[in-house]
Amino acid sequence: MITHAPLIRQLGSADRDAYFQLRLRGLKAHPESFGQSYEEALARGAARHDAMLQGERAAEGDFLLGAYALADAPLIGVVGLLRNQNDKQRHKASIVGMYVAPEASGRGVGRALLNELLARAAQIEGLRQIQLMVSRRNEAARKLYESFGFRQYGCEIEALNVNGVFHDADLMARFM
């Protein structure tokens, strides 16, 4: 149980296995919340995340953050920022892969992750807008994002097809 603010830090190459295992948990538990399926993640493997975990583009806006109850405790939450690389769209980045383990849910982990992500994003030259997609049915996540100033600007109808069930996704943005 977390009784204090979680420790948030940028994930690195040494965190690959812990990150991948937590990501798999999220994909399995909430398939309607991620564009990638559990099966696709397994097939592509943990190495798919190596470039982001190496942190070579962190200063430009591509990084993964992890949350821990204590410095030597297991990873309990993750979130990533992925900056658009096209010249005309480099002023935008997307929040990706937000997930908090059920045992840490409701304890401020998601809030701490977003707070750190936005603080880092504010330091990135030329970055003006952060975007995200959130499952229309995920009211808790939407409220969290709104509390940070994200506003809905659209809805993608049938954004994801999970085993024949279609899920809409709200498109949200926050200006820096």
C-alpha positions as CSV (number, residue, x, y, z in Angstrom):
1,M,0.0,0.0,0.0
2,I,1.2,3.5,-0.9
3,T,1.1,5.9,2.0
4,H,3.2,8.6,0.4
5,A,3.7,10.2,-3.0
6,P,5.1,7.6,-5.5
7,L,8.6,7.9,-6.9
8,I,8.5,8.9,-10.5
9,R,11.5,8.5,-12.8
10,Q,12.4,8.1,-16.4
11,L,12.6,4.5,-17.4
12,G,15.9,3.2,-19.0
13,S,17.2,0.1,-20.7
14,A,17.6,-1.7,-17.3
15,D,13.8,-1.3,-16.8
16,R,12.9,-3.1,-20.0
17,D,11.6,-6.4,-18.5
18,A,9.6,-4.7,-15.7
19,Y,8.1,-2.2,-18.1
20,F,7.2,-4.9,-20.6
21,Q,5.6,-7.1,-17.9
22,L,3.5,-4.2,-16.6
23,R,2.5,-3.3,-20.1
24,L,1.3,-6.8,-20.8
25,R,-0.8,-6.7,-17.6
26,G,-2.4,-3.5,-18.8
27,L,-3.1,-4.9,-22.3
28,K,-4.6,-8.1,-20.9
29,A,-6.7,-6.4,-18.2
30,H,-7.9,-3.4,-20.3
31,P,-7.8,-4.3,-24.0
32,E,-10.2,-1.5,-24.8
33,S,-7.7,1.1,-23.6
34,F,-4.7,0.4,-25.8
35,G,-4.2,0.3,-29.6
36,Q,-2.0,-2.7,-29.3
37,S,-3.3,-6.1,-28.4
38,Y,-1.8,-8.4,-25.8
39,E,-1.0,-10.9,-28.6
40,E,0.6,-8.3,-30.8
41,A,2.8,-7.2,-27.9
42,L,3.9,-10.7,-27.2
43,A,4.7,-11.3,-30.8
44,R,6.8,-8.1,-31.1
45,G,8.5,-8.6,-27.8
46,A,10.1,-6.3,-25.3
47,A,12.8,-5.2,-27.7
48,R,10.2,-3.1,-29.5
49,H,10.5,-0.5,-26.7
50,D,14.3,-0.4,-26.6
51,A,14.7,2.9,-28.5
52,M,12.4,4.7,-26.1
53,L,13.9,3.1,-23.1
54,Q,17.4,4.2,-24.2
55,G,16.2,7.8,-23.7
56,E,18.2,9.2,-26.6
57,R,15.3,11.4,-27.7
58,A,14.0,12.2,-24.2
59,A,15.0,15.9,-24.4
60,E,13.1,16.1,-27.7
61,G,9.9,14.6,-26.3
62,D,10.1,10.8,-26.5
63,F,10.3,9.2,-23.1
64,L,8.7,6.7,-20.7
65,L,8.1,7.3,-17.0
66,G,7.6,4.8,-14.3
67,A,6.1,5.0,-10.9
68,Y,7.3,3.1,-7.8
69,A,5.9,3.0,-4.2
70,L,9.6,3.0,-3.0
71,A,12.9,3.2,-4.8
72,D,13.5,-0.6,-4.6
73,A,9.9,-1.6,-5.1
74,P,8.3,-3.1,-8.2
75,L,7.0,-0.8,-11.1
76,I,3.4,0.1,-10.4
77,G,2.6,2.6,-13.2
78,V,3.8,3.9,-16.5
79,V,3.2,6.6,-19.1
80,G,4.9,7.8,-22.2
81,L,5.2,10.9,-24.3
82,L,5.8,10.5,-28.0
83,R,6.5,13.6,-30.1
84,N,5.3,14.0,-33.6
85,Q,8.4,13.9,-35.9
86,N,6.9,15.6,-39.0
87,D,8.1,19.2,-39.4
88,K,4.6,20.7,-39.6
89,Q,3.5,18.7,-36.5
90,R,6.5,18.9,-34.1
91,H,4.6,21.2,-31.9
92,K,2.4,18.3,-30.8
93,A,3.1,15.2,-28.7
94,S,0.9,12.3,-27.6
95,I,0.5,10.6,-24.2
96,V,0.8,6.9,-24.8
97,G,0.6,3.7,-22.7
98,M,-0.8,5.2,-19.5
99,Y,-1.4,2.3,-17.0
100,V,-1.5,2.0,-13.2
101,A,-1.5,-1.5,-11.7
102,P,-4.7,-2.4,-9.9
103,E,-2.9,-2.7,-6.5
104,A,-1.9,1.0,-6.8
105,S,-5.1,2.3,-8.2
106,G,-6.8,5.2,-6.4
107,R,-3.6,6.2,-4.6
108,G,-2.4,9.2,-6.8
109,V,-0.1,7.2,-9.0
110,G,-1.7,8.3,-12.3
111,R,-1.8,11.9,-11.0
112,A,1.9,11.8,-10.1
113,L,2.8,10.3,-13.5
114,L,0.9,13.0,-15.4
115,N,2.3,15.7,-13.2
116,E,5.9,14.7,-14.0
117,L,5.1,14.1,-17.7
118,L,3.7,17.6,-18.1
119,A,6.5,19.2,-16.1
120,R,9.0,17.6,-18.4
121,A,6.9,18.4,-21.5
122,A,6.9,22.1,-20.5
123,Q,10.7,22.1,-20.8
124,I,10.7,20.9,-24.4
125,E,11.4,23.6,-26.9
126,G,8.7,24.1,-29.5
127,L,6.2,21.7,-27.9
128,R,2.8,23.5,-27.6
129,Q,0.2,20.7,-27.4
130,I,-0.2,17.4,-25.7
131,Q,-2.8,15.0,-27.1
132,L,-4.3,11.7,-26.0
133,M,-7.0,9.2,-26.7
134,V,-9.1,7.8,-23.9
135,S,-11.8,5.1,-24.0
136,R,-15.2,6.8,-23.9
137,R,-16.2,4.4,-21.1
138,N,-13.2,5.2,-18.9
139,E,-14.7,8.0,-16.8
140,A,-12.0,7.9,-14.1
141,A,-9.2,8.5,-16.7
142,R,-11.2,11.2,-18.4
143,K,-11.7,13.0,-15.1
144,L,-8.1,12.8,-14.3
145,Y,-7.1,14.2,-17.7
146,E,-9.6,17.0,-17.3
147,S,-8.2,17.9,-13.9
148,F,-4.9,18.6,-15.7
149,G,-6.6,20.9,-18.3
150,F,-7.2,18.4,-21.1
151,R,-10.3,19.1,-23.1
152,Q,-12.2,16.9,-25.5
153,Y,-12.0,18.1,-29.1
154,G,-13.6,15.1,-30.8
155,C,-14.6,11.4,-30.6
156,E,-13.3,8.6,-32.8
157,I,-16.3,6.3,-33.4
158,E,-15.4,2.6,-33.3
159,A,-11.7,3.5,-32.6
160,L,-10.9,0.0,-31.4
161,N,-12.3,-3.4,-32.2
162,V,-11.8,-5.8,-29.3
163,N,-13.0,-9.3,-30.2
164,G,-15.8,-7.9,-32.3
165,V,-16.9,-5.3,-29.8
166,F,-16.3,-1.7,-31.0
167,H,-15.1,1.0,-28.5
168,D,-15.3,4.8,-29.1
169,A,-12.4,7.0,-28.0
170,D,-12.5,10.6,-26.9
171,L,-9.7,12.8,-28.4
172,M,-8.4,15.2,-25.8
173,A,-5.7,18.0,-25.9
174,R,-4.0,20.3,-23.5
175,F,-2.1,23.4,-24.7
176,M,1.2,24.2,-22.9
